[in-house]
Amino acid sequence: MTAARSHDGPGPLRRAGRATGRALRAPFTGTARGIRRATHAHGAGESGLGKLIELHAVNGAGDVMITVALASTVFFSVPTDEARGRVALYLAITMAPFTLLAPVIGPLLDRLPHGRRAAMAGAMLARALLAITMSGAVATGGLELYPAALGVLVCSKAYGVVRSAVVPRLLPPKFSLVKANSRVTLAGLLATGVAAPIGAGLQTIGSPWPLYGACAIFVAGTFLAFTLPHKVDSAKGERRARLIVPHHEDAAPRPAPGKGSTRAGLRSGGNGQKPAKERPPGLRSVGGSVLHGLQANAAHRALSGFLIFFLAFLLREHPLAGQSAAVSLGIVGVAAGVGNACGTAVGSWLRARGPEVIIATVLGLALSVAVLAAVFFSTVLVAALGAVAGFTQALSKLSLDAMIQRDVPEEVRTSAFARSETLLQMAWVVGGGIGIALPLNAVLGMSVAAGILALGAATSVRGLLGTARRGTPHPRVA
């Protein structure tokens, strides 16, 4: 009887069980295969960019889990006045030290050019351990929560700097930096959108549960970081860059690709003239157009930090007309997220042709909407400002990436990315500090938002448009 059964194969119950298992797994395995095809398309799988895209999605999911846990403890669980005090304390204990630590990230990265997979894995593992540490204090909101939150913040920003620095090493053939960053950014946004409601669901079980989820996600990210190609750790031919403008650099034409000097920020020898004497490698500089782009992007990043903190308290105390505080915050948050995704998609579609003009244009657009919101404050205009701020920040950052690719030689491009990202993170911190310190007056807040953008426009637009008008030959960013 036993032998006959073995010849007949599995019994009907076993066959039914296997069929049921395959049916239950199919949606997940099909989704996983679809995601893998999307992230590895157009040569991204062969170059290793696809794995970086997946790693950044894991990073975004873990960060939003921690954000959900902190927001519930620091902001939503207490009255408005106490919440403002807690957030102010959070800024004082975490953001203020971060402004001192952030400038160190770039130079440290320059000194560790061969260990960037380990650096990203370390940032993931450190956040996993810190999430477990925070899980014991998140329910009470005790002071021990804040040093751990500072550690999470520093590790998150350090990961962001390293990730920006290694993208140029993973570009597939005929793949632009702006397109690569667009894919990476979209993956992070999608992962954030998926993980946020999951984190909110875990929060209903108990306040530590989103942190347990974050820990599991970051542990997975730790292992995923080591699957990146070995060329991520190769720094052959790379040198450090300083974000300064050499004397008369703005007046000097940039050389065409393959002509003249390839040194960043040094005058060209493409017209037959002898190039200027090369500076020591550690003192290499980037062009003026990149610096003007950084100034404009710093204004966008400061606006982002300002709006997050200012509107969070303003809308909790004074919700939008006819809406609750939670719905008001949701409207602005969704508008900003959709705007950011649209800006990323448009940036990839435009392929960053004329990035100086794009940056100047979106800065003017954001400034115009901020002025309208200050003069005619309303539900529609606040949502519009959130959407436009997300759109213009994404598009401006992608255009800055394109300029770094175009103007900064390959041997110093990685360092330039590290330092520019650090400066932008510091601008976000400054904007957030202004947002928490400002009185909860809608017109005043929108006026300050317009002032931040006006300052960025005053310092950058003239230089950006001047560079664009000179019409020097630029490599095509395709």
Number of C-alpha atoms within 10 A of each C-alpha: 5 7 7 8 10 10 8 9 10 11 11 9 9 11 12 12 12 12 12 12 11 12 11 11 12 12 11 11 12 11 12 12 12 12 14 16 14 14 21 19 13 15 16 22 19 16 19 22 28 26 24 26 27 22 28 24 23 25 27 25 27 32 22 24 28 26 18 21 27 23 13 17 21 22 21 13 13 13 11 15 11 13 18 19 14 17 17 18 15 19 19 14 16 21 24 15 13 21 18 10 13 22 15 14 19 24 15 11 22 20 10 14 22 17 16 25 24 16 22 26 23 19 26 30 22 19 30 25 17 21 30 19 16 25 20 16 18 22 18 13 17 12 13 14 22 21 15 20 23 20 17 24 17 22 20 20 19 23 22 19 25 24 25 20 24 25 20 20 19 23 20 19 11 10 15 21 27 28 24 22 25 25 21 25 22 20 24 20 21 15 20 22 16 13 24 21 14 17 25 18 13 20 18 10 10 11 23 21 21 30 32 20 21 29 25 17 22 28 19 18 26 25 15 19 23 16 14 20 18 13 16 20 17 15 18 10 8 17 21 23 27 18 20 15 18 16 11 11 16 17 12 14 15 27 20 16 15 9 13 18 21 22 22 24 27 24 26 22 16 18 10 9 10 12 16 12 8 13 11 9 15 12 13 21 22 25 22 22 25 28 21 25 27 24 22 29 30 27 26 31 29 26 28 23 22 28 25 19 21 25 25 22 24 21 20 19 15 16 19 21 10 9 14 15 18 13 15 23 22 13 19 25 19 15 22 22 20 18 24 25 23 20 26 29 19 17 27 22 13 17 19 28 18 16 26 27 19 22 30 22 16 21 27 18 15 27 24 16 20 30 21 19 25 21 14 14 15 15 18 15 17 25 22 21 27 28 25 26 29 27 26 27 27 27 31 28 27 30 29 28 25 28 25 26 22 18 24 24 20 20 19 23 24 29 27 29 25 26 25 24 24 22 20 21 21 23 24 21 22 20 25 23 21 20 26 23 13 14 13 17 12 19 15 14 23 25 18 20 29 22 17 21 27 21 13 25 22 12 15 24 22 13 21 24 18 15 20 15 11 11 10 13 11 15 14 13 20 15
